[in-house]
Amino acid sequence: MADDYSIAGASAAQNQLLNEIAASLHVTTPHLSDVANDVYDYVTTGLQQETQGPASWVSFITPSVTQDIRSAIKHESQSLGMTINTQAGRLKISSIKFTSGQPAAINKQVFYLRKDQVFEDIATRLSEFVNSHELGPGPLPLGVNIDRPIEETSKLGGRVADNVDCGPFRNVDIAQALGAVILKKHLPVRVTSVTNCVVSTLVAAQHRFHNTSVALILNHGINASYYEQASRIPKLQAKEGRVAVNTELARYGEHSAVLAPTRWDHRLDRESANTGTHTFEKLVADKYLGEIVRNLITDFMDAQLIFPKNADASVLGEAYSFFTSYMTIMEDQSDDLREVGDLLRAGFNIQASVVDRQIVRALCHMVTMRAAKLVGAAVAGIVRRASEGQGGGGGAAVVSISGQLTEMNQPYVACTTGTAQALLLRTGLPAPTFNVLGEDGYTVGAALAALSK
């Protein structure tokens, strides 16, 4: 049964709509167990030779990368990590130095990429970064990660998957294309590793926390990776050792009847640029949570159950105008929810009563908790698969989380970890240990992977 979200002082109609929404967004424990099992099947199917659904991508990264890095640190004092965010058109570059064997991001810069001659632009930004921070003498090893699946053929990566629509990066060999312009510009840098962001997160987590078997990114999007026995991957010819797997978790649900999206989820999907894909991501990721809340608020406005009738609805009427970062402010615990009121006034030009503020806070809480529980269920399914790959005798799994939501929304992270632990205990597996890497986990991981053999 869903929690009672009734608000003292609210009208009967307001409380009725609030609790109808709560019932629609409520996820039961049996449903979460079904999601965990469905994610397990999704990952397993993605590793088959032929799959009609989204594939899980196998990386050349193996657990031995940690030993490679520790050995390389004895000879290398620094390396570079680069993250290419194709969805946001953003580039992050960090220089990593090692103190007592541990990496620290010394210099960090974010750039926005041009849509044409993108690799020339990346090389120009890289040149600016190296020169402005007086890095050298070089050549500096550069690890690159990208938020798209890569058909890896070696540690240098391979081509971005041909079935992924990502503009100038589609079906492109990142190392080859970037390496050519770096060479042309005579930069003191060499590309030594290319992989997906979530695999780089796994590298950073394993180096810092050891024994990490699963990595999760909670960011603008969502993804997870884990170590799998090569012998359990039909589409992989190698049969020895363990390899990293990029699950492409964002795409889970495209061929599933288990998730049961609500009418607000269907509305968001219908109005999105990628209708019918990334179903799971649209329920749980930073990019979409604020938009779900905005749709719920506008339903209240359409029913004239929130804000003054003459309230300015122009800003709230704009898609994605309610940023997910606002949901952190909704944790306001003051009696009059002053911070919530200040946000609605400053961001949307709306004078909100205390009851209005309570309604908005309740809607944010519902959306956050549903998302966090679904992610926890997905983690439980992946941990189960990873644990089987270790023969079931590896003890409790170690899961590391990276991304901006880890710093921006603590209740989300706490609910995610708690849900995963509870579901795994119900299956007889030990509750996993969770570690938080922070927002820069995958960029640091790329710099570390650059040092591997």
Secondary structure, 3 states (H helix, E strand, C coil): CCCCCCCCCCCHHHHHHHHHHHHHHCCCHHHHHHHHHHHHHHHHHHCCCCCCCCCCEECCCCCCHHHHHHHHHCCCCEEEEEEEECCCCEEEEEEEEEECCEEEEEEEEEEECCCCCHHHHHHHHHHHHHHHCCCCCCCEEEEEEECCCEEEEECCEEEECCCCCCHHHCCCEHHHHHHHHHHHCCCCEEEEEEEEHHHHHHHHHHHHHCCEEEEEEECCCEEEEEEEEHHHCCCCCCCCCEEEEECCHHHCCCCCCCCCCCHHHHHHHHCCCCCCCCCCHHHHCHHHHHHHHHHHHHHHHHCCCCCCCCCCCCCCCCCCCCCCCHHHHCCCCCCCCHHHHHHHHHHHCCCCCHHHHHHHHHHHHHHHHHHHHHHHHHHHHHHHHHHHHCCCCCCCCEEEEECCHHHHCHHHHHHHHHHHHHHHHHCCCCCCEEEEEECCHHHHHHHHHCCCC
